[in-house]
């Protein structure tokens, strides 16, 4: 049974998008508002993330504990997060309790209390996350790669730094919420069993009086740094390598994505097979597709020893280059399509996954793709179309971040 999609854009700019799954007993919400870390004022790194955490400490007239207990008593599992561009709230619960659940999530977004006596505990959570990165060199390397790869401020980590987070005040939090939480650009996604007219009317009642707020356009500033190195005495070397790609909304996206799946789609992928299995160069290697609205990147990671780091880097670059000249085999194409279709089928069974997927579709495409439409895009991929895409892009150029004992060499002509 094909799910039915619904869309309503209100006068204040808020979009309600919904996908009905009448066979489900659950309902999921995914709310995304453009209040991510790129909007942090100068000198206030981490403010968006701190504000996000503070929205959970009471809202809609309910105190911290009462707010969380009310959600739990409804059987709602909720989460919140901050990315570079957005603050997001996700929740799943029983369909019969959708109305009260949505009221609470709306209060968290629009009417948080921001109690000053909760600021320090939220600050400590964020500081612990920053400290934890010191014990995760792989993650730290990829964070640094993002910093030099993406244009500023999109490359800044959302959690900020110790000095800045320690200096943030409750007035900073309240001011950030007032300035950047707004209906224009906000998306409320619903997936599961519901009555469309009732949900639409409820969203109109909850959000209809929310006034749009105009914000200054974020102008990306291109990075001028091609490499970053952190010298350590560790026996391990961590390699982060990235090249530019097209964003999710580009018509050629699936061809670009197909190449990344050939590189790193499971244990039969080229990177895993060539770098880890055949040559035994590393203990971990993968590539992932990362995208913002207007630009994207393919990020590769390799964890290896100092002695094998340079060879590992050379082989990874060689496998990326091979996308232009060595078409995916029939078995590679079959595995890639099976993996993608399996993921789509599993996603369709989860209202949480579907709510997240339709938010992404709306953000990047301005529409909701049907299950059949996405399947058709995957079926249309051919070995030739993937190779032609990468061949047309020519020799790819990279940004490189490493952590280890010795610097690694990459031809200057391959850097940008």
N, C-alpha and C positions, 0 to 999 in steps of 0.2 A: 504494500500500500504506500503510495507516494504521499509524503507529508505536504500539507497546504501551508503556503507562506502568506503572511499578512504584513503590510507596511502602513504606517501612519506618521506623517511628519507634521508636528504642531507649529503654530504660528511663532512660538518663541525659539524655534530651531531644534527642539528635541525630537529625536526619531524613535518611534516604537516599532520594533521589528519582531515578528513572531513566527514560529513554526509549530503547527499543531501536530501532536502525536496522541490521538485520542485513545490509543491502546495502552498508554502508560498511566501508572498511578502516581507518577511524580511530576513535578514542575520545577524548572530551573530558570534562574534569572542571571543575566550577565549585564552589568551596568558599567559603562565606560564613559568617563568625562575627561576632557582635555585639560588635565591639571598635573602633568607629569613633571619630571625633574628638569626638563628644558626651560621651565618657567621659573626656576629658582632665581631670586634676585641675586645680584653680584654679592659675593661674600657669604652667601647663605646656602652653601651646598648641603644637601640632605633634607632641606625644609619640606619638600613635597612628600618624601617618605615619612617624616615625622608627623606631618599633618594627617596622612593616611592612617597611621597607627592610632593617632588621637581620636579619629572618628569612631573607633570601637569603644571608647571610654564613656559611653552614655550619649543618648540622642533622643530627640522627640519628647523631652521631659522626663525620660527614664535615666536613672543613674547608671554608673558603670556596670555593677553587678546585676541590677534589675533588667537592663537592656539585654545583656548576654543570656540571662536565665530565661527571658521571654522567648528569645530565638530558640534556645534549647528545648523549652517546653513544647514548642511547635514542631520539634523534630527537624529543625532547619540546620543544615551544615553550611556555614558561610566562610568566606575568606576575602581578603582584600590585598591589593598589591599596587606598586607604583612602577611604571616603566619610564622611559625617557619622555614619552608623549602623553601618557594617560595614567589616571588613577582608576582602578577597576575594583568592582565588588562582584563577587560570585556567590550564588546560594542555590541549594537544592533542598526540596522538602516534599511533603505530601501535597498533592494537588488540592485536596479539600481545604488546606490552610493557606492558599495562595494569597488571599486578600490581606490578611494580617501580616503575612511575611513581607509582602511588597510595601506595606505601610512602614514597617521597621527599616527596611533597606533604604526607602526614600528618606526617612528621618536621619539615617546615618550619613546620607549624602548631603542633604539640604540643611539639617538642623542638629548638628552635633553640639554637645554641651561644651566641649573643650575645658574640662575642669583643670585648674592650674595644679592641683595636688596630684594629678596623674602624669604631669609632664615628665618628671624625673624618671619614672619607671619606663615610660616609652623611650626616653632618651637612652637609657641603659640597654634596652633591647637593641637599639640601632648601633650603639657602640660595641656591643657584643658581636653583632654581625660583621662590623668592620674588623674587629680583632680576630674573628674566626678566619678571615681571608689570609692572614699571615700563616695559618696552618694548612692552607690549601694552595700550594704553589701553582697547580694547574689552572685553577680558577683565577688566581692573581695574574697569571700570564695572559689569559684571555681578556681580562678586564683591561690590562694595559694595551693589548692589541686593539680593543675597541676604542680606546682613548686616542690612539694615533691614526686609526683607520677612518673613523667617522668624522664629518665636519662638526666643529664645536657649535652648540653645546650637546649634540647628540651622542658624543663619545664619552661624556662624563658619567661615571657610575651613579646610580640613583641614590645610594645610601650616604653619599657625601664623605667627609673626612672628620677625624677626631676633633680638630680645632674648631671647625665650623659648627659641628653638631653640638659641641659643648657650649657654644655661644648663643644658640637659638633660644628664644623666649616664647612664652605663651602668646604674647602680642604678635610675634612673627607668624605663629600658627594661625591665629584668628585672621590676620591680615591676608595671608595666603589664601585661606578659604574664601574670604570675601571677594578677592580680586580674580580668582581663577576657577572656582567651582561655578559652573554656569550651564544653562540649558542648551545654548547654541553650541553644537558639536557633541552634545551628550547623546549616547545611544542606550536605550533600554531594550534588551533582548529577552525573549521569553520562549521556552521550548517545553512541550509536554502536553498535558491534558488541561484544557481551559476553554472557556467561552469567549470568543474574540470580542464581541461587543462589550461584554462586562469588563474585560481587561482594558480595552481601549478607553472606556468611560472612566475607569478607576485611575488610569495613568493621567488622563486629562484633569481629573479632580486633584490628584496629588502634585502634578507638575505644571498645571496650566497657568498659575499665577507667578511662576518663577521668571523673573525678568532677565533678558539677555544681558550679557556683559561683554563689551568690546575690549579686546586685549591687543597689545602691540604684536605685529607679526614677528615671528622668530626667523632671523636671517642666518642661515648656516654659514660658518666660516671654515673654508676648506683647511684640512690639516696639511702642514708642510713638513711633517716628520715621517720619515719612511721606516725607521727602525727604532727599537727600544730594547735595551739590554739591562738585566739585573744580574750583577755578579754575585755568586754564592760559592761556598765551598762544598756544596752538596755533590754527592756522586751522581745525582740525577740531573738531567737537562730537560727543560720544558720548552717546547717550540710552538709558537703561534704564528700562523701564516694566513693572510687574507687577500682575496682579490675581489674587485668590484663585480657586481652582477645587477640584474634588473629587479625592480620591486615586484611584489606579489601581483599588483594590478596590471602589469604589462601583458599585452596579448601573447608575448613570447615566453611567458613565465614557465609553462610546463616543459618547454624544451630546455630551458636553463636548469630547472629543477631535475629533469631527467638525468643530466650529466652529473649532478651532485649525488643522485642516488646510485649511479654507476660507480662513483668514487667511494661512497661510504654508506651504502644501503645494506647493512648486515655483514655477516662474517664471510660472505662470498664476494664482497666488494673488492675493488681493485686496491684501495689503500690497505685494507686489512690483510688481503692475500699477499700483496707484494712486500709491504713494509714489515709486517709482523710475522706472518706465517712462513713465507718462503725464505726470507732473509734473516728473520729473528732479530730485527734491529730495535724493536721497541716493545713495551708492554701495553701501550695504549695508543691508538691512532684513529681519528675520525674527522669528518668534515660536516658542517651544518650550514643550512641556508638561513641567513638573517635578513630581515627586511623592515624598512620604514616605509612611509607613504611614497617618498620620492627617490629613494636610493636603497641599495641593498649590498650585501657582501656575503661571500662564502668564507667561513672561518674554519681553518684546519688546525687541529691540535695533535701533537705527538709528545709522549713521555718516554724518554729513553735514558741511556747512560751517556756520560761525557764523551767516552771513546767512540760511541756510535752516532753521536748527534749530527755531525756534518753529513755523513752518508744518509742518515734518515731524512734530513732536509732535502738532499739532492734527489732521493728517490721520490719523495712526495711531489716535488716540482716536476719531475719527469712524468709521474702519473697524471698530474693535472694537464701537462702539455699533450699527453697521449689522447686526451679527449678530442683533439682537433684532427688526429690522423688515424686513429684506430677505432672504428665504429663499434658500439656495443654488440656483443654477440647475441645470438638468438636466446641463449639461456640467460644472459644478463637482462635482456629486455623482459623475458617472461618473469623472472624473479622480481624485477622492479615493479611490474604491473600487478603481480599477485600481492606484493607487500602493500602497495597503494590501495588496491581494492579492498583488501582485508581491513586496513585501517579505516576506510570509509564505511564499511559494513558495521564494524564495531562502534564507530562514532555515531552511526544512525541509531544504535540501540541505547545510547546514553543521552539523556536530555541535557546533561551538563556539557558534554562535548559538543552537542549541536548548538546550544546557546552561544558557546565560545566561537564556533565556526561561523555562525551567521553574523556575529559582531565583526569578525575579521572580513567577511565578504562585504558587508556594508561599508566598513572603513576604507577598504582599498578599491572596491568595485562599484559602490553605490547601488548595489542590488544584492539579492540572495540567490545563489546558485542552487539549482535542484540537484538531488542525488544523481539523476540520470545525466545531467549536464556535465557534472564533474567526471563521472565515469566515462563519458564520451571523450572528454579532453585527454584522459589517460589512454584510452583505446587508440586515439589518433596519433599518439607518439610512435615514431619509427626510429630505428637505428640511424638511418640516414638523416632524419630531421635534427636529431641531437648533434651529430657530428657536424652538420652544416652550420648549426648555430654557433658552435665553438670555433669552427674554422673561420667564420665571418668575423669573429671578434679578434682574430689574430693572436699574437703572442701576449699572454696575460702578464700583467705587472702586479707586484705584491707590496704589502706592508708586512714587516717581520718583527715579532717580539719574542725575546728569549730570556730564560733564567737558567744560569748554570755557571760552570767554572770558566769556560772559554768562549770567546765570540765566535759566531758562525759566519760563514761567507756566503753571500748571494750576489751574483753579478749586478753591478750598479745599473746596468741596462734593464734589469728585471724589476727594479724598484720604481715606485712613483711617489 
